[in-house]
Amino acid sequence: MLTIFSLIVLLFSVIIHEIAHGSVAYYLGDPTAKYSGRLTLNPLKHLDPFGSIVLPLLLLIVTAGRGPIFGWAKPVPINPYNLRDQKWGILKVSIAGPIMNFLVAIFFGLIIRFINLPASFFILFSIIAIYNFLWGIFNLVPIPPLDGSHILFAFLPYSMEKTKIFLSQFGFFILIFLIFFFPPFFRFIIYIIDLIFTLIVGTPPILR
């Protein structure tokens, strides 16, 4: 039951993440996501065959349901030339997704901290907080296609254009390698989640 709930939380954490990207882009003058029907909570509009279905199921099997289980949705379409802020527009759009996840995680984390919840709600709210922290932090990794790469590219000088091109071409393969063949990658992310969760909630996470 908790595994099913975790998958649902993951799905909607990814969806609100993408909606945040599209909403900020729309606010900054780019209606592409809106016209594509992506500013909606309808999961069918956001599912990515690999990131939303295959990868979570693989991680579910590999970890025997213990997690972490994560994935991604189809990126919302953005036309950077429509953005009013041509210098920092992409940066603002990119960082909106992780910020939304952090806000959701902090909201439920503070509820856990200041309200005496029944054990079942404590567990469910902890799952929501943990997965939103996970999705927000994971997306800040500066490797394409994650948001962290767009944030990194916004600050890279032109002299590092070859680095940008290399990451754009091979970032997905680097990311898959880190996920499946480099355990310290996950251990570091989990360590960061533990620190933030403990800071917000006041106790370490009991879920693994």
N, C-alpha and C positions, 0 to 999 in steps of 0.2 A: 504493500500500500504506500509506504513512504517513498519507494522507488518511483512509482507512478506519479506521486505528488511532486517529487523532485524533477521529473521530466516535464511536467506541466509548468512548474515554476521556471525551469530553464527556458522553455519555449516562450513564455510571456516576458521573461527578462530580456531575451533577445529581441522580441517584437517591440517592446517599449524603447529599447536601445535604438533600433532603426527608425522608429517614429520620431524620436528626439532629433536624429540627424535631419530627417526630412522637414520637420517643423521649423528648425533653426534656419535651414536653407530657404524655406518659404518666407520666413520673416525677413531674411536678408535679400529677398527679391527673386529667388529661383523657384518657380512653381512646378518643376519637373516631377518631383515626388508626388505632389498632390494630383497632377494630371495623370500620373501612372497608377493612381489608386492605392498608394502605399502609406497614406496617413490614416490607417485603419488598424483596429485590433484583430481583424479577421486573419487567422493564422495562414490560410491558404494563399494569401497575397504575399507572404513573406518566406515561405518554406524554400530552402535550398536542398536539393536531393542529397548532397554529400554532407553539408554542414548541419542540416536540421534532422536528418534521418540516419544516414549511414554511420557517421562519426559517433553520435551519442550511443547508438546500438553497439558499435564496436567497443567503446569504452565501458559500456554496461557489461559486456561479456568479459572483457579483459580484466576488469576490476572486480568481477563477481558481484556487481551491484553496490560495491562499497564506495565507488567514486574516486576522484572527482569525475563527474560526467558533464560535458559541455559541448557546445557546437556553435553554429552561427546561422543567420538567416541570409537571404539574398541582400546584398547592399542596396540601399535605396539609390535610385538614379539621381545624380546631381550634375548640373551644368555649371561649372565654376564661372563661366563668362557671364552668367546672369546675376551673380552676386554683386551687390552694391559695394561691398568692401572687398576689393580685388587683392589687397595685400594680406589681410588676415581672415578673409571669409572662410576659406577651406579649413583653417585652424579652428575657427569657432564651430563650424559644422562637425568637424571630426571629434572635438572634445565634448560635444553635447551628449553623445551616446553614453560614454563612461560616467559623466556627471549625473545623468538620469539614473543609472544603476546605483551609483553611490547614494543619491538622495533616497531612493527606495530602501536600500539596505540600512541607511542611518535611521530612517523613519521607523522601520520595524525593530531595529536594534534598540532604539530608545523606548519603544513600547515594552520590550522585554525587560529593560532595565528599571523602568519606573512603575510598571503595573504588575501586580502579583497574578500571573496567568496560571490557569490549569496546566498540568504537565503536557497535555496534548497540544495546546496552543503554543506553549513554549517551544516545543519541537518544530511545529509547522512554521512559526515565525522565524525561528533560527534558520531553517532551510531557506526561507525567502531571503533573509539577510545574507547568509553565506553565499548563495548562488549569485546574488546581485553584486556582492563584493568580488566574487570570482570573475564574473563576466566583465565588470568594470576594470579590474586590474589586468586581466588577460588581454583586453583590448588595448591597453596602454603599452604593450610590448611593441617596440619600434620595428616590426617586420611586416611587410605587406602580406596579406591584404588588411591587416589590423589597423585600427585608428592611430595607434602610436606611430606608424610609419608616416602618415600624413602630417602628424604633429612634428615629427623629426624633419621631414622634408621642408616644412615651412621655415626651419631655422638653418638648414644646410646652405653654405655658401655655394656659389656657382662653380667654384673650383672642385667641389665634391660631386659634380654632376654624374661622373662615372659610377660612384658609389650608389647614387640614387637609381641609376639605370640597372645596375647589378641586382640590387634588392628588389626592384620592380619585376625583374625577369625570373629570379630564383627564390624570392621570399616565401612563396607557398611551399616549396619543397623543403626549405630550411625549417619552416614552421612544423611541417609534418614530421621531420626528423626529430625536432626538439620534443614534440608531443609523445612520440612512440619509442624513441631510442635514447633519450637523454633525461634520465630520472631527476637529476638536480634541477632541471627547469621547473618541474611541477613542485618539487620540494620547496623551492624558493617562493613560488607563488602562494603555496599553502602557508608558509611561514609568515608572509606579509598579511594574508587574510587573518591568521590567528592574532597577529598584533593589533590589527584594526578592529576586529570583532571584540577582542578583550577590552580595548580602549573605549568602545562605544557601549558595550553591554555590561562591562564590569567583571565578567567571568569568561574564561576560555570556552571556545565552542566544544560541545560534547559530541558533535556529529562527525563521522568520518566515512 
